[in-house]
Amino acid sequence: MPAQPELQLDDDFWRVFLARERLPGAYRELAETWFGPLAAGLIEGHRARSAGIERPPVGVVGLCGCQGSGKSTLATLLAAWLEAVAGLRVLVLSLDDFYLPRAQRLDLAQTRHPLFATRGVPCTHDISALGQVIRALQSREDRAISLPSFDKAADDRAPSGLNIRADSIDLVLLEGWCVGLLPQPTDELGHPVNRLEREEDPDGVWRTAVNEALAGPYREVFGLIETLVVLKAPSFDHVLAWRWEQEQKLRARLGEGAAGQAGLMDRPALERFLHFYQRLTEWGLESLPDRADLCFHLQASRDIEGVSGPMAWDPQ
């Protein structure tokens, strides 16, 4: 399913996009080969959904990928691509922007489990607010919607977010590290996957609460997704390597003084932070490819070695 010629992007688009996103020129070839067909499929889906309808429903696409997989870049690219070649009005929603404010997470840490002070896993998002936003967009309500924004450097919700019109969007891209994930089988919760769980959640209270959230409010919101796209890493070890690479590049760009102010982590701190994500990341690597409408299988280099799922095509 190669992208049709009229859906390709010109040289000017790529020059601006690659410079803005600080990407190498080789990214263009990868994107045209692998992401062009996805863009074409989303446009085709929108046209089919809109045929003969004056106010067609808003499509919702879930984009799941672990840290460092390139999901945020892909979401940004798809939004720009669909607007440039088809005039679609695309809203990118990041699950990260729906993290609970720090004060609420500290309250969870006091009332449910100390590990909830750290953002990341289900229970640490305002998942109800995310569901309300998506439903308002799907129904094209004639009103303004306020979207939250999260400041990771401050580890708290930003004072103000973005205001949009609910009836001004054609397609929603919801991106996040656990988007579309179902709960783990409960018999798998009893075995700690790392030192964090073994020493700080020995009775499994934290991970059980996380799993129950996936089975409840998160499952309900993720059920609003119509098309699920997954970027699958080779393993959790690769996730750690990619995230450490990001940290080093950002440190080099900011300089040591600015890097300290930006809240960057050293290697031990980063490893501990990623241990909060390890269980569900590994569960997603195991379970999501079979559930995805389209799964990109990544190599260690983050090049793509193949695709699978109902929307997959033969790259040859």
VEXDOLUM-319265 format. One record per atom (N, C-alpha, C): residue in three letters; x, y, z negated. Coordinates in steps of 0.02 Angstrom, whole numbers, padded with zeros to 5 digits, always signed. Example, Ala and Ser with C-alpha at 12.3 -4.5 7.8 and 13.67 -1.06 7.14 Angstrom:
ala+00660-00284-00390/ala+00615-00225-00390/ala+00660-00165-00390/ser+00642-00112-00354/ser+00684-00053-00357/ser+00645+00002-00394/
END
This chain:
met+00042-00060+00000/met+00000+00000+00000/met+00044+00062+00000/pro+00083+00074+00051/pro+00124+00135+00053/pro+00081+00197+00057/ala+00107+00252+00030/ala+00070+00315+00032/ala+00061+00337+00104/gln+00001+00360+00120/gln-00013+00384+00188/gln+00026+00447+00201/pro+00045+00459+00264/pro+00086+00518+00280/pro+00057+00583+00254/glu-00009+00591+00258/glu-00039+00654+00236/glu-00037+00662+00160/leu-00019+00608+00124/leu-00015+00612+00052/leu+00057+00619+00027/gln+00104+00625+00073/gln+00174+00634+00054/gln+00188+00707+00036/leu+00240+00717-00002/leu+00259+00783-00024/leu+00318+00808+00017/asp+00321+00874+00028/asp+00373+00901+00071/asp+00437+00916+00031/asp+00488+00938+00068/asp+00553+00950+00037/asp+00550+01006-00015/asp+00510+01057-00002/asp+00505+01113-00050/asp+00478+01089-00117/phe+00427+01046-00114/phe+00399+01019-00176/phe+00453+00983-00216/trp+00489+00939-00183/trp+00538+00899-00219/trp+00595+00941-00245/arg+00616+00992-00209/arg+00670+01035-00232/arg+00650+01069-00298/val+00590+01095-00300/val+00566+01130-00360/val+00555+01081-00417/phe+00523+01024-00402/phe+00507+00976-00455/phe+00570+00947-00486/leu+00617+00926-00446/leu+00678+00896-00472/leu+00718+00945-00515/ala+00720+01008-00492/ala+00757+01059-00530/ala+00722+01072-00597/arg+00656+01079-00596/arg+00619+01095-00657/arg+00624+01038-00708/glu+00622+00976-00685/glu+00623+00919-00730/glu+00694+00893-00744/arg+00744+00927-00715/arg+00814+00906-00725/arg+00826+00834-00704/leu+00802+00817-00644/leu+00807+00749-00618/leu+00856+00745-00561/pro+00890+00688-00552/pro+00936+00680-00496/pro+00898+00672-00430/gly+00932+00685-00375/gly+00900+00679-00310/gly+00874+00609-00296/ala+00905+00558-00326/ala+00884+00489-00314/ala+00814+00476-00340/tyr+00790+00518-00386/tyr+00723+00507-00413/tyr+00670+00514-00358/arg+00683+00555-00309/arg+00634+00564-00255/arg+00622+00499-00218/glu+00675+00463-00202/glu+00666+00399-00165/glu+00628+00349-00207/leu+00646+00345-00272/leu+00611+00299-00316/leu+00536+00317-00319/ala+00522+00382-00326/ala+00453+00404-00333/ala+00413+00392-00269/glu+00442+00407-00212/glu+00406+00398-00149/glu+00393+00324-00136/thr+00440+00281-00156/thr+00432+00210-00144/thr+00380+00179-00190/trp+00383+00197-00255/trp+00342+00163-00304/trp+00282+00203-00329/phe+00289+00269-00336/phe+00235+00308-00363/phe+00190+00337-00309/gly+00214+00343-00248/gly+00172+00366-00193/gly+00111+00322-00184/pro+00118+00256-00183/pro+00059+00213-00177/pro+00010+00221-00235/leu+00036+00233-00295/leu-00008+00246-00352/leu-00047+00310-00341/ala-00013+00363-00320/ala-00048+00426-00306/ala-00102+00416-00253/ala-00085+00379-00201/ala-00134+00366-00148/ala-00195+00328-00175/gly-00182+00279-00219/gly-00237+00242-00248/gly-00282+00284-00293/leu-00253+00330-00330/leu-00293+00374-00373/leu-00335+00422-00331/ile-00306+00447-00277/ile-00344+00491-00233/ile-00401+00453-00200/glu-00387+00393-00177/glu-00439+00352-00147/glu-00495+00338-00197/gly-00477+00323-00259/gly-00527+00311-00310/gly-00570+00372-00324/his-00538+00431-00324/his-00577+00492-00336/his-00625+00505-00278/arg-00603+00493-00217/arg-00647+00504-00159/arg-00706+00456-00160/ala-00693+00394-00179/ala-00748+00346-00183/ala-00797+00365-00239/arg-00770+00389-00294/arg-00813+00409-00350/arg-00853+00471-00334/ser-00827+00513-00289/ser-00859+00577-00274/ser-00906+00575-00214/ala-00906+00521-00178/ala-00945+00518-00116/ala-01019+00532-00128/gly-01043+00586-00097/gly-01114+00603-00101/gly-01137+00630-00167/ile-01090+00647-00212/ile-01108+00672-00278/ile-01084+00744-00286/glu-01129+00788-00305/glu-01111+00858-00311/glu-01064+00870-00370/arg-01077+00837-00426/arg-01034+00844-00485/arg-01009+00774-00505/pro-00959+00749-00470/pro-00935+00681-00483/pro-00905+00675-00553/pro-00909+00615-00582/pro-00881+00605-00649/pro-00805+00611-00648/val-00778+00630-00704/val-00706+00637-00712/val-00676+00567-00722/gly-00623+00551-00685/gly-00589+00488-00695/gly-00539+00493-00752/val-00529+00438-00786/val-00481+00436-00843/val-00430+00381-00829/val-00367+00401-00824/val-00312+00355-00812/val-00268+00353-00874/gly-00255+00293-00899/gly-00209+00285-00955/gly-00140+00268-00928/leu-00090+00300-00956/leu-00020+00288-00936/leu+00020+00270-00998/cys+00039+00207-01003/cys+00074+00182-01062/cys+00146+00166-01045/gly+00191+00188-01088/gly+00261+00172-01080/gly+00297+00186-01145/cys+00346+00145-01162/cys+00383+00155-01224/cys+00427+00216-01219/gln+00458+00234-01274/gln+00501+00294-01275/gln+00558+00285-01226/gly+00569+00338-01186/gly+00623+00337-01138/gly+00608+00304-01072/ser+00546+00279-01063/ser+00529+00244-01001/ser+00515+00290-00942/gly+00503+00353-00956/gly+00488+00401-00902/gly+00414+00414-00893/lys+00372+00397-00942/lys+00300+00405-00934/lys+00279+00478-00930/ser+00311+00521-00971/ser+00292+00592-00970/ser+00311+00623-00903/thr+00369+00605-00877/thr+00390+00630-00811/thr+00342+00606-00757/leu+00322+00543-00761/leu+00275+00515-00712/leu+00208+00551-00716/ala+00184+00564-00776/ala+00121+00600-00783/ala+00124+00669-00752/thr+00180+00704-00765/thr+00189+00771-00736/thr+00192+00768-00660/leu+00228+00718-00634/leu+00233+00710-00562/leu+00165+00695-00531/leu+00128+00648-00559/leu+00063+00630-00530/leu+00016+00690-00529/ala+00015+00728-00583/ala-00029+00787-00586/ala-00011+00836-00530/ala+00054+00849-00521/ala+00075+00895-00469/ala+00062+00866-00399/trp+00074+00802-00392/trp+00065+00768-00327/trp-00009+00771-00305/leu-00054+00753-00351/leu-00125+00750-00333/leu-00153+00820-00319/glu-00127+00869-00353/glu-00148+00938-00339/glu-00122+00961-00272/ala-00058+00945-00257/ala-00027+00971-00196/ala-00057+00941-00133/val-00073+00876-00134/val-00095+00844-00072/val-00171+00835-00068/ala-00206+00837-00125/ala-00278+00825-00123/ala-00319+00879-00159/gly-00285+00928-00188/gly-00321+00981-00222/gly-00356+00960-00286/leu-00336+00904-00315/leu-00368+00880-00376/leu-00344+00920-00436/arg-00390+00934-00480/arg-00374+00969-00542/arg-00362+00916-00596/val-00299+00907-00613/val-00280+00853-00658/val-00258+00881-00726/leu-00283+00851-00779/leu-00264+00870-00846/leu-00223+00813-00876/val-00163+00828-00898/val-00121+00779-00932/val-00132+00787-01008/leu-00156+00735-01039/leu-00163+00733-01112/leu-00109+00687-01140/ser-00072+00712-01189/ser-00022+00670-01222/ser-00049+00648-01289/leu-00045+00583-01301/leu-00066+00557-01366/leu-00027+00590-01422/asp+00035+00609-01409/asp+00077+00641-01460/asp+00047+00707-01485/asp+00012+00743-01442/asp-00017+00807-01463/asp-00074+00799-01512/phe-00098+00737-01519/phe-00153+00724-01565/phe-00129+00694-01632/tyr-00064+00700-01646/tyr-00040+00680-01712/tyr-00075+00722-01765/leu-00089+00691-01821/leu-00118+00727-01877/leu-00068+00779-01903/pro-00093+00836-01929/pro-00047+00884-01960/pro-00008+00851-02017/arg+00049+00878-02031/arg+00093+00848-02082/arg+00058+00840-02149/ala+00018+00889-02169/ala-00015+00885-02234/ala-00062+00825-02237/gln-00096+00811-02183/gln-00142+00753-02183/gln-00104+00687-02184/arg-00046+00685-02151/arg-00006+00624-02153/arg+00023+00613-02223/leu+00042+00668-02255/leu+00067+00661-02324/leu+00012+00637-02371/asp-00049+00658-02357/asp-00106+00634-02397/asp-00116+00559-02385/leu-00110+00537-02322/leu-00114+00465-02307/leu-00059+00427-02343/ala+00000+00457-02346/ala+00055+00425-02381/ala+00041+00416-02455/gln+00004+00463-02483/gln-00013+00459-02554/gln-00069+00409-02567/thr-00118+00407-02522/thr-00179+00368-02535/thr-00178+00298-02504/arg-00138+00287-02451/arg-00140+00222-02417/arg-00073+00186-02417/his-00020+00220-02394/his+00046+00189-02394/his+00098+00242-02378/pro+00155+00241-02412/pro+00207+00293-02402/pro+00231+00298-02330/leu+00230+00245-02291/leu+00257+00247-02223/leu+00214+00290-02177/phe+00153+00307-02196/phe+00111+00349-02154/phe+00133+00422-02155/ala+00183+00439-02194/ala+00209+00507-02191/ala+00246+00519-02125/thr+00268+00465-02093/thr+00304+00470-02030/thr+00255+00461-01972/arg+00256+00508-01926/arg+00211+00504-01869/arg+00231+00446-01823/gly+00183+00423-01784/gly+00199+00373-01733/gly+00145+00322-01723/val+00131+00282-01774/val+00087+00225-01765/val+00014+00246-01770/pro-00032+00203-01746/pro-00103+00216-01758/pro-00116+00227-01832/cys-00163+00270-01846/cys-00181+00300-01911/cys-00150+00369-01918/thr-00096+00385-01880/thr-00065+00450-01887/thr-00087+00499-01832/his-00138+00480-01793/his-00167+00525-01742/his-00237+00545-01763/asp-00259+00601-01738/asp-00330+00621-01744/asp-00366+00590-01685/ile-00377+00524-01690/ile-00404+00487-01633/ile-00477+00506-01620/ser-00512+00528-01671/ser-00581+00550-01662/ser-00583+00612-01617/ala-00537+00659-01629/ala-00534+00720-01588/ala-00517+00703-01516/leu-00472+00655-01506/leu-00455+00635-01438/leu-00516+00606-01402/gly-00553+00564-01437/gly-00613+00536-01407/gly-00664+00590-01389/gln-00672+00639-01432/gln-00720+00693-01418/gln-00699+00732-01356/val-00634+00745-01349/val-00609+00782-01291/val-00622+00742-01227/ile-00605+00678-01227/ile-00614+00638-01166/ile-00688+00633-01148/arg-00730+00622-01197/arg-00802+00617-01181/arg-00830+00683-01154/ala-00807+00738-01182/ala-00830+00803-01157/ala-00808+00814-01084/leu-00747+00792-01068/leu-00722+00798-01000/leu-00760+00752-00953/gln-00773+00691-00975/gln-00808+00643-00933/gln-00879+00667-00916/ser-00911+00699-00964/ser-00979+00722-00953/ser-00982+00791-00920/arg-00922+00821-00908/arg-00918+00887-00877/arg-00961+00938-00914/glu-00956+00938-00979/glu-00994+00986-01018/glu-00975+01058-00999/asp-01025+01100-00996/asp-01015+01169-00975/asp-00994+01211-01036/arg-00933+01199-01060/arg-00909+01235-01119/arg-00833+01231-01121/ala-00804+01272-01164/ala-00732+01271-01173/ala-00712+01217-01222/ile-00653+01188-01211/ile-00626+01137-01256/ile-00557+01161-01279/ser-00544+01154-01344/ser-00480+01173-01372/ser-00438+01110-01380/leu-00379+01109-01349/leu-00335+01051-01353/leu-00279+01065-01403/pro-00263+01019-01447/pro-00209+01030-01495/pro-00141+01023-01462/ser-00090+01046-01496/ser-00021+01039-01474/ser+00021+01023-01535/phe+00068+00976-01528/phe+00109+00956-01585/phe+00181+00979-01576/asp+00208+01010-01627/asp+00277+01034-01627/asp+00321+00982-01661/lys+00358+00943-01620/lys+00397+00888-01649/lys+00456+00914-01690/ala+00483+00971-01672/ala+00538+00999-01710/ala+00516+01016-01781/ala+00455+01042-01787/ala+00428+01059-01853/ala+00392+01000-01885/asp+00382+00947-01845/asp+00345+00888-01869/asp+00276+00907-01894/asp+00244+00952-01857/asp+00178+00975-01878/asp+00140+01001-01817/arg+00076+01006-01824/arg+00035+01033-01770/arg+00051+01106-01758/ala+00056+01124-01694/ala+00071+01194-01677/ala+00011+01238-01695/pro+00024+01302-01708/pro-00031+01347-01728/pro-00086+01353-01677/ser-00069+01347-01613/ser-00120+01353-01561/ser-00105+01306-01504/gly-00157+01284-01470/gly-00150+01239-01413/gly-00176+01271-01349/leu-00206+01230-01307/leu-00230+01253-01242/leu-00306+01252-01241/asn-00336+01304-01212/asn-00408+01305-01203/asn-00424+01294-01129/ile-00469+01247-01115/ile-00488+01233-01046/ile-00564+01229-01041/arg-00588+01233-00980/arg-00659+01221-00967/arg-00669+01147-00953/ala-00717+01117-00987/ala-00728+01045-00978/ala-00751+01028-00908/asp-00782+01076-00873/asp-00807+01063-00806/asp-00757+01082-00752/ser-00694+01094-00771/ser-00645+01117-00722/ser-00593+01063-00706/ile-00605+01000-00725/ile-00557+00946-00718/ile-00587+00890-00675/asp-00546+00863-00631/asp-00566+00806-00589/asp-00540+00739-00615/leu-00481+00741-00646/leu-00448+00679-00668/leu-00409+00693-00731/val-00413+00646-00779/val-00374+00650-00841/val-00321+00596-00840/leu-00259+00616-00856/leu-00204+00569-00866/leu-00187+00569-00940/leu-00202+00514-00974/leu-00187+00508-01046/leu-00123+00466-01053/glu-00069+00499-01075/glu-00006+00463-01081/glu+00015+00456-01153/gly+00044+00397-01168/gly+00067+00385-01236/gly+00098+00317-01242/trp+00136+00307-01296/trp+00175+00246-01303/trp+00132+00185-01319/cys+00072+00195-01348/cys+00029+00137-01364/cys-00039+00143-01331/val-00045+00184-01279/val-00109+00193-01245/val-00132+00126-01215/gly-00194+00107-01229/gly-00222+00046-01202/gly-00207-00017-01241/leu-00169-00010-01295/leu-00147-00070-01333/leu-00204-00097-01376/leu-00213-00162-01375/leu-00261-00196-01418/leu-00226-00219-01482/pro-00264-00236-01534/pro-00233-00259-01597/pro-00197-00326-01588/gln-00147-00337-01630/gln-00112-00400-01632/gln-00156-00453-01665/pro-00147-00516-01647/pro-00178-00570-01687/pro-00156-00564-01759/thr-00204-00569-01805/thr-00188-00556-01876/thr-00138-00605-01905/asp-00133-00666-01876/asp-00085-00714-01903/asp-00013-00696-01888/glu-00003-00645-01846/glu+00065-00622-01831/glu+00089-00566-01877/leu+00044-00541-01919/leu+00062-00484-01962/leu+00103-00504-02022/gly+00104-00567-02040/gly+00137-00587-02101/gly+00213-00590-02096/his+00240-00586-02036/his+00312-00593-02026/his+00343-00525-02010/pro+00384-00496-02053/pro+00416-00432-02039/pro+00460-00437-01977/val+00460-00384-01936/val+00499-00385-01875/val+00566-00348-01883/asn+00574-00313-01939/asn+00637-00276-01949/asn+00645-00259-02024/arg+00700-00226-02038/arg+00716-00211-02108/arg+00664-00163-02139/leu+00640-00116-02099/leu+00589-00069-02125/leu+00529-00107-02152/glu+00502-00152-02113/glu+00443-00189-02135/glu+00460-00235-02194/arg+00518-00266-02191/arg+00537-00314-02244/arg+00546-00280-02311/glu+00576-00219-02311/glu+00593-00187-02374/glu+00541-00136-02396/glu+00506-00103-02348/glu+00461-00049-02366/glu+00387-00065-02356/asp+00373-00123-02326/asp+00304-00146-02319/asp+00302-00222-02332/pro+00329-00244-02389/pro+00336-00316-02400/pro+00269-00353-02403/asp+00216-00319-02424/asp+00150-00351-02429/asp+00109-00342-02365/gly+00136-00306-02316/gly+00100-00298-02253/gly+00042-00250-02254/val+00038-00208-02306/val-00019-00161-02311/val-00018-00111-02254/trp+00040-00082-02240/trp+00047-00031-02187/trp+00030-00060-02119/arg+00063-00116-02102/arg+00052-00143-02035/arg-00019-00171-02025/thr-00050-00194-02079/thr-00120-00216-02075/thr-00166-00157-02061/ala-00154-00101-02095/ala-00195-00041-02084/ala-00187-00016-02012/val-00126-00019-01987/val-00113+00002-01918/val-00152-00043-01870/asn-00150-00108-01882/asn-00184-00155-01838/asn-00260-00145-01840/glu-00286-00131-01899/glu-00358-00119-01906/glu-00379-00056-01869/ala-00335-00006-01869/ala-00351+00055-01831/ala-00353+00039-01756/leu-00306-00002-01732/leu-00308-00022-01661/leu-00371-00060-01645/ala-00395-00100-01691/ala-00456-00139-01680/ala-00519-00097-01683/gly-00514-00039-01716/gly-00573+00003-01726/gly-00574+00065-01683/pro-00558+00123-01712/pro-00566+00186-01675/pro-00521+00192-01614/tyr-00461+00164-01615/tyr-00417+00169-01557/tyr-00445+00126-01499/arg-00470+00068-01515/arg-00499+00025-01463/arg-00558+00060-01430/glu-00598+00094-01470/glu-00656+00130-01443/glu-00634+00185-01395/val-00584+00224-01413/val-00560+00278-01370/val-00525+00250-01309/phe-00482+00200-01318/phe-00447+00171-01261/phe-00496+00137-01213/gly-00556+00119-01238/gly-00607+00091-01195/gly-00635+00140-01145/leu-00622+00205-01154/leu-00644+00256-01107/leu-00599+00259-01045/ile-00541+00226-01048/ile-00494+00225-00992/ile-00521+00180-00937/glu-00519+00206-00876/glu-00544+00167-00819/glu-00488+00131-00781/thr-00429+00162-00780/thr-00371+00133-00746/thr-00312+00136-00793/leu-00280+00079-00806/leu-00223+00076-00851/leu-00160+00062-00812/val-00111+00107-00818/val-00046+00100-00784/val+00007+00091-00839/val+00051+00043-00831/val+00101+00027-00881/val+00171+00029-00851/leu+00217+00060-00888/leu+00289+00057-00872/leu+00320+00009-00922/lys+00340-00050-00900/lys+00363-00102-00945/lys+00440-00104-00948/ala+00466-00094-01008/ala+00538-00099-01020/ala+00559-00172-01022/pro+00623-00187-01009/pro+00645-00257-01014/pro+00641-00286-01084/ser+00653-00243-01136/ser+00651-00267-01205/ser+00653-00207-01252/phe+00642-00220-01316/phe+00646-00166-01365/phe+00718-00140-01371/asp+00767-00183-01362/asp+00837-00160-01365/asp+00850-00106-01313/his+00819-00112-01255/his+00828-00061-01203/his+00793+00004-01223/val+00738-00001-01259/val+00704+00059-01283/val+00750+00098-01329/leu+00783+00063-01374/leu+00829+00095-01420/leu+00886+00129-01382/ala+00913+00094-01332/ala+00968+00123-01292/ala+00945+00184-01254/trp+00886+00182-01224/trp+00860+00239-01186/trp+00848+00299-01232/arg+00819+00285-01291/arg+00804+00340-01336/arg+00867+00372-01363/trp+00919+00332-01376/trp+00983+00359-01398/trp+01015+00400-01343/glu+01008+00378-01282/glu+01034+00416-01224/glu+01000+00484-01220/gln+00934+00486-01230/gln+00898+00549-01230/gln+00925+00595-01284/glu+00935+00567-01343/glu+00958+00607-01400/glu+01026+00638-01386/gln+01071+00599-01356/gln+01138+00624-01342/gln+01136+00679-01288/lys+01095+00669-01237/lys+01091+00719-01183/lys+01063+00785-01210/leu+01012+00780-01253/leu+00983+00841-01281/leu+01033+00876-01327/arg+01071+00837-01365/arg+01122+00866-01409/arg+01174+00903-01368/ala+01195+00872-01312/ala+01246+00903-01269/ala+01220+00968-01238/arg+01156+00968-01220/arg+01127+01027-01188/arg+01117+01084-01237/leu+01099+01067-01299/leu+01085+01118-01348/leu+01148+01144-01384/gly+01199+01101-01388/gly+01257+01119-01429/gly+01244+01095-01500/glu+01297+01082-01537/glu+01290+01052-01603/glu+01249+01094-01652/gly+01260+01160-01652/gly+01222+01203-01698/gly+01148+01202-01684/ala+01130+01212-01620/ala+01060+01213-01601/ala+01029+01144-01608/ala+01070+01092-01596/ala+01044+01024-01602/ala+01022+01009-01673/gly+01060+01034-01722/gly+01041+01024-01791/gly+00975+01057-01807/gln+00965+01117-01781/gln+00902+01152-01792/gln+00844+01118-01756/ala+00857+01082-01702/ala+00804+01049-01664/ala+00784+00983-01696/gly+00816+00963-01750/gly+00796+00903-01785/gly+00818+00839-01752/leu+00872+00840-01713/leu+00896+00779-01681/leu+00925+00732-01734/met+00924+00667-01718/met+00944+00615-01766/met+01011+00584-01748/asp+01048+00562-01799/asp+01106+00521-01785/asp+01082+00449-01772/arg+01129+00405-01755/arg+01110+00337-01735/arg+01071+00299-01790/pro+01095+00298-01852/pro+01056+00262-01904/pro+00986+00290-01914/ala+00981+00356-01913/ala+00915+00387-01922/ala+00869+00370-01864/leu+00896+00369-01803/leu+00856+00352-01745/leu+00833+00280-01748/glu+00877+00235-01768/glu+00858+00164-01772/glu+00802+00154-01823/arg+00808+00188-01880/arg+00754+00182-01930/arg+00688+00209-01903/phe+00692+00266-01868/phe+00631+00296-01840/phe+00598+00249-01791/leu+00638+00217-01748/leu+00610+00172-01698/leu+00583+00107-01729/his+00606+00091-01789/his+00579+00032-01822/his+00504+00040-01838/phe+00481+00103-01844/phe+00410+00114-01853/phe+00371+00091-01791/tyr+00403+00095-01733/tyr+00371+00080-01670/tyr+00383+00008-01646/gln+00430-00027-01677/gln+00454-00090-01647/gln+00399-00142-01639/arg+00360-00154-01692/arg+00310-00207-01689/arg+00262-00197-01631/leu+00234-00138-01625/leu+00184-00127-01573/leu+00217-00120-01504/thr+00279-00095-01502/thr+00313-00093-01438/thr+00323-00163-01411/glu+00347-00209-01453/glu+00358-00278-01431/glu+00292-00312-01414/trp+00240-00298-01453/trp+00174-00326-01438/trp+00148-00299-01371/gly+00160-00236-01357/gly+00140-00207-01293/gly+00178-00238-01234/leu+00243-00249-01243/leu+00282-00280-01190/leu+00256-00349-01174/glu+00231-00383-01224/glu+00204-00450-01215/glu+00134-00450-01185/ser+00091-00405-01208/ser+00019-00410-01192/ser-00006-00364-01137/leu+00025-00305-01130/leu-00004-00256-01084/leu+00003-00273-01010/pro+00059-00302-00987/pro+00063-00316-00915/pro+00005-00357-00888/asp-00022-00403-00928/asp-00078-00444-00904/asp-00144-00405-00905/arg-00147-00350-00942/arg-00208-00311-00947/arg-00208-00250-00901/ala-00149-00230-00878/ala-00143-00169-00839/ala-00172-00177-00769/asp-00200-00122-00744/asp-00221-00120-00674/asp-00159-00117-00629/leu-00107-00085-00655/leu-00043-00081-00619/leu+00013-00078-00670/cys+00061-00124-00664/cys+00119-00126-00709/cys+00182-00120-00669/phe+00223-00069-00686/phe+00290-00061-00656/phe+00340-00097-00702/his+00377-00143-00674/his+00427-00180-00713/his+00494-00146-00705/leu+00520-00118-00761/leu+00581-00079-00760/leu+00642-00122-00772/gln+00697-00102-00742/gln+00762-00132-00756/gln+00797-00092-00811/ala+00855-00116-00833/ala+00892-00081-00884/ala+00910-00010-00862/ser+00921-00001-00797/ser+00937+00064-00769/ser+00877+00110-00763/arg+00818+00084-00778/arg+00753+00117-00769/arg+00732+00121-00696/asp+00769+00089-00651/asp+00744+00077-00584/asp+00687+00026-00589/ile+00646+00022-00537/ile+00589-00023-00538/ile+00604-00084-00495/glu+00593-00143-00524/glu+00607-00204-00487/glu+00545-00236-00457/gly+00487-00214-00476/gly+00426-00242-00447/gly+00364-00215-00482/val+00306-00233-00454/val+00242-00213-00482/val+00197-00274-00488/ser+00148-00270-00533/ser+00099-00323-00540/ser+00032-00292-00560/gly-00020-00333-00555/gly-00087-00309-00574/gly-00132-00302-00514/pro-00197-00290-00526/pro-00246-00285-00471/pro-00231-00229-00421/met-00198-00176-00443/met-00182-00121-00397/met-00114-00129-00364/ala-00080-00184-00378/ala-00012-00193-00351/ala-00013-00204-00276/trp+00043-00191-00244/trp+00051-00200-00172/trp+00118-00233-00159/asp+00127-00256-00099/asp+00191-00287-00079/asp+00238-00232-00056/pro+00292-00218-00094/pro+00337-00163-00076/pro+00374-00176-00010/gln+00372-00236+00015/gln+00405-00252+00079/gln+00363-00227+00137/
END
